Amino acid sequence: MLQILAGITVAGALLFNNPNEQIADAHYSQRNLQEAIYHYTEAIFDEPENGVLYYKRAKAYLVNNQYEEYHLDITRALELSPDLARILSDEELLIEEEASE
């Protein structure tokens, strides 16, 4: 019985995103990039080991032409979540290669 309840808790936790992440996603979809970056930063403060949050903020930095910040965040995202490398776009990979040279 305890294992079942623990499973529900874990599943329940997965259903609810960080509120700041939800706000940031909404701003990003409307291209309110500074607001998106702000809320992704707040979400990272709440969950500093969440590589997806760094990845999302990195994308916002990239669209906003903030390449140095993009590089820092994408590097951290890949350190925390190496599987993210499979979903990086060609443009992101090209920028990452250029930054490494």
Beta strands, then each sheet from edge to edge (+ up, - down):
end
